[in-house]
Amino acid sequence: MSEEKNQKVLAIVLSILVVGLGVYKLFFSGNNEKGKIDTKTITVVTDIDDFYTVAGCVDKYIAYSAGKDKEKILILLSNEYKKQNGVTIDNLYSFVNEYNEYYSFAPKEMFVQRKSKNVYKYYVYGTLEKGIEDTTKTYDDFYIVVILDESNLTFSIEPYDGEVFKK
């Protein structure tokens, strides 16, 4: 009888450990660091077609921003980013930069992270060039995330602080 009691106690202790491990993994593992990038899953973009396709997406976003087209900017923002930050048309410029004139974008470097079979997340670094050819030009560093869905031929944008490029 004592051996049967020991087995029951052991089964209860093991069950508690398994449940505790599950709770730990769910709430306390690396998944709770929103906005952190798993640098083990990203690679440098070397395909020239991908590089300039993503750069074209950034150009479109900048053009909408310079044109003050809030509706189109809001559409370009990823749904996840809008939900996570509570972005609406009324508070849009609290989350994205407002450009008063047109800037040209020059891509410098990109990293890509595969999110699913046909969805890729690109971390983009480049410069924004302000000015006309006959005047003094200024260059500002510019960082952004482009999420490209190749199966639906769509993209979305997320503002980004450039963390992966500053390491």
N, C-alpha and C positions, 0 to 999 in steps of 0.2 A: 504494500500500500504506500509506503514511503517513497518508493521509486516512481510510482505513478504521480504522486504529488510533486516531486521534483521535476518531472517532465512537464507538468502543467505550468509550474512556476517558470521554467525555462522558456516555454512557448510564449508566455505572457511577456517576459522580459524581451525576447527577440522581437515580438510584435511591436512593442513600444519603441525599441531601437529602430526598426524599419520605418515606422510612422514618423519618428523624430527626424530621421535622416531625410525622409521625403519633405517634411516641413522646412528643414534647413535648406535643402536644395532649391525649394520653391521660393523662399523669401530672403535667404541670406547669401546665396551664391552670387557670382559676377553679374547675373541678369538684372540686379537692382540698380546698376549704374547706368541710368538712362543717359544717352548722349555720348557714352564712351565707345570708342572704336576698338574692335578686336583686331589689332594690327597683324595677327597671325593669318587672317583670312583676306588680306588685301594685297594686291600686286600692282606694280607700275603698269600703266597703259602703254603698250608698245605698238599696237595696231593703229596705223595712221588714219584709217577710215573711222574707227571708233573715236579717236582723239578729236577729229574735226567735226564729227557728228555731234558729240557732246558740246564742243565749243559753239556750234550753231545753236544749240538749245540755250546756252548762256546768252548768246547775242540776242535771241528773241526775248528773253526775260529782261535784259537791259533796255531793249527798245521799248517794251511795254512800260518799264519803270520811267524812262525818260519822257514817254508820252502821257504819263500820269493816268494810265488806263487801269484803274483799281480793279475793275471786274476781271480783266484778263490776268492781272497779277495774281489775284485771289484764286483763279482757276488753275494757274500754274503751280501754286504751292501744293505740296503733297497733303493728302487728307490726314495722314498721321500727324504731320506737323501742325496743321490747323486745329485738330482735336486736342493734341497735347498742350498747345499754347493758347487755345481759345481765340484764335484769330478770326476776326470778322472784317467786313468791309470798312466799318467805322474805326477800328483800331489797327488797321493794316500797317500803317507807317510806324507803328510802335515795334513792329517785328521785322520789317524790311526797310532797306535804305530808299530814300526818295531822291531821285536824280533830277536836277533842274535843267539839264541839257544832255545832249547825246554824248555818250562815251563809246569808244571802240574798245573791244575786249581782245586781248592777246593772250592766248593760253600758254602756260609755261610748263606745267606738270600736272599729271592726273594719276590717281590710284583708283582701282576698281575692286568692288566686293560683290560677289555673286550672292543675291538674296534668295533666288529660287531658279527654276529651270530657265526662264526667259526674262528675269528681272535682275538688273544690275544697278548698283549704287556707285556713282562716280564722285570722288572727292577731287575737286578742281581748284587749281591755283593758277592765277594769271594776273595780268595788270590791266587796269582801266586807264585808257589814254584820253585825256581831256585837252582840247585845243584844236585849232585849225592849223594847217600845214605852214602858213606864213607867220604864225605867232608861236610863242613859247608853249611847249607841251608839258603837261604834268602827268606823272605816272603814279598810280596808287595800287598797292597790293589788293587783290580781290580773291576771296575764297567763297566757294559755294558747293552745294551738293546737287547732283542731277541724278534722278532715278529714272532709268530707261527701261521701259517694258517692250521688249522686242516682239512679243507675240501680238500685242495690240497696237504696236507702232505709236506709243504715247510716251510722254515724259512728264516729270514733275520736278519741282525745285524745292530745296530747303536751304535757308540761310545757314551759314557755317562759319565758325571762328578760325578755321585753318589749323586746328590742333595737330593733325597728322603730319603737316608740313613743317611744323615748328620743332619737331623732335630731333 
